């Protein structure tokens, strides 16, 4: 994989109540490209943040129906990756400024 495609795989970190609880056990949650696989995600995270990834769990939540006025459609599909890092590694998601 090229450097550009590795950087484009990871979209943004997911910061919810459950995701912040997972930070305590060294697990981080990211939204990733729909077509990416676990090996590509692991390589991208290790390259971008210079950490050692132990495991990668992915999920594609089912799309929900959404209504805007009289128009009915579906929410956009996305893929979520939960990464477990090795002991001693961490990713700083919150800036201290």
N, C-alpha and C positions, 0 to 999 in steps of 0.2 A: 504494500500500500504506500501511496505517496504521502508526504507530510500534509498536504492540503486536505486530502480526504480524511486523514486521522483527526484533524482539528474540526472538521465539519460533522463528524459523527456525534460528538457530544454537544447538545443544544444548550441546556441550562440545568442548574441544580434545582431539585424539587424541595421546597421548604414548607412542610406541613407539620402538624402536631406529631404525627406518627414518625415522619422522617427525622425530626429533631430528637425524638426519643431514641431512634436508632443510632444517632451520633454517639450516644453514651457507650454503645458496644462496638464502636469503630466501624459502623456501616453507613455508607453514603448513598443517596438516591439522586439519580440524574435522568433527565429526559434525553433520549437518544434517537438516532435515525431509525425509521421503521425497518429498513432493509439490513441493518447491521446485525452481526451475530456476536456471540459472547466473546470469542477470541479477539475480534476487532475492537470491541469495547474495552477489553482488558488492556490491549496494546495502547489504545488511545489515552486511557487514564494514566497508565504508567509513564507514557511519554510526556503528557501535559503537566502532571503534578509531581513527577519524580518520586513515586511511591511504589510499594510492592502490593499487588492485588492478589488476595488469596482465592476468592471466589466471586462469581458474577451470577446473579439471578435476574432474569428478565420477565416482564409481564406486559401483555397488550390488553388493557382493560376493554370490556365490550363497549361499543359506541352507544350512546344514549340519544333518545329523541329530544329535539329542541324545537321550540316554537317561538317565532318572532311575528307577532300579529296573526295574520291568517296563514302564514307560510310555515310549513312543517319540514324539518330536515334533521340531519344527524350531526352530532358534535364531531369535530375532526379526530381522526384516529391518531394515537401516539403510543410510543413504547417507553417503558420505564425500566431502568436498570438499578438494582440494589447491589452495591459493591462492598465486599468485606475486605478490609485492609489488614496487612500483617501487623503484629504488635510493634509499637514504636513509631508507626507511620500515621500521619494525619493530613487532612486537607483543610486549609483555612478558608471557610466559606463566608465568614463574617469579617469585614474589615474593621480594624480597631481605630479608625479615624473619627 
